[in-house]
Amino acid sequence: MDLHRISEILRMLQPRQEKVIRLYFGLGCQRSHSAVEIAEAFQVSSQVIAGILGAAERRLVRLGLTPLQMRAAARREAALHSPSHARSLPESKPKSWSGHRAHR
């Protein structure tokens, strides 16, 4: 399932459910967040977040979107936003404090 379709399905949730699901799975943000982290951000208990997650996941499954698909989508999204070119750059050689190349 593509990211656009997943976003369409997530928008069918209540706004608070959508935000919690996106944070929990790391969709649209840099990383996934724990229920405790989300609870702190929303200033509620982690049990409240667990309830929101459970209700949202049940609704999403009825709409055809499983947690496994959301995790896969989060990985694809992260891969799209990762600077792949940075991994292919050669490492620079170490320099001494005086600005000259270090001797080997």
N, C-alpha and C positions, 0 to 999 in steps of 0.2 A: 504494500500500500504506500503511495507516495506521500510526501510531507504536506502537500497542499490538501489532499483528501483528509488526512489526519487532523489538520487545523480546522477544516470544515466541521468535522465530527465534534471536536473539542468545543467549538463555539455553540454547540447544541446544549451544553451543560449550563448550569447556573454560573454566573461570573466567578463566584468564590470557588466553586468546584473546579472550574477551568484553571484558575490561577494555581490552586493547590496541586492539581495533576501536572501542570507544566513545570512547577518547581520540583516536585517529587521525582519526575522522570527526566528532568533537565532539558525540556523542550522549550526553545526560545531563550535559554539562559546558558551560561558557561558550563554549568555542571549540575548534577542532580543534588537535591537537598534532602536531608533526613526529616522525618516527621517532627523531631524536636526542634530543628532549625526553623521549619515552617511555622510551628507553634509559637516560637519566640517572635517571629516576624509579624504574625497575626495577633499576638498577645492573647493567646488562648492555650489551653492544655494540649498536650500531645494526644490525649484521648479524643478530643474534639476533632483534631486533624485526622486521626485514624478513622473516625466516623465519616468525615467528609470524603476521605479517600475511598473507603468501602462503598459508600453510596454512589460515588462518581464512577468507580470501576464497574460496579454492577450495571449501571446505566450504559456505560461505554460498551460492555460486552453485548448488551441487547442491541446496540447500534452497530455491532460488528467490529469493534476495536478491542483487542485483548491487551493485557499488560505486556506480553511478549512483543507484540507489534509496536507498542509505544517505546519500549527499550531499544528495539532495532531502529526505530525512527530517530531516537535521540542520538544513537551512535552515528547514523548517516548524517544527521545535521551537524554533529561535532566534526565529522570528517570534512564536511563542506567548508566549515569555518576555520579549520586548522591551517596554519601557514605551512603547507607541504613543501614549499620551496626552501624554507629554513632548514629542513633536514638535509637537503642536498648540497648546501653550501659547505665548502671545505673549512675545517677548523683553522683559525689563524694561528700563526706561530707565536709562542710566548715572547714577550719583550722584557728587557731589563728595565729597571726604574729610570735609567738615563735615556731611554728612548731607543737604544741600539738593540739589535737582535741578540737574544741570549745565545751564548756559546754552548755547543753540545759536546 
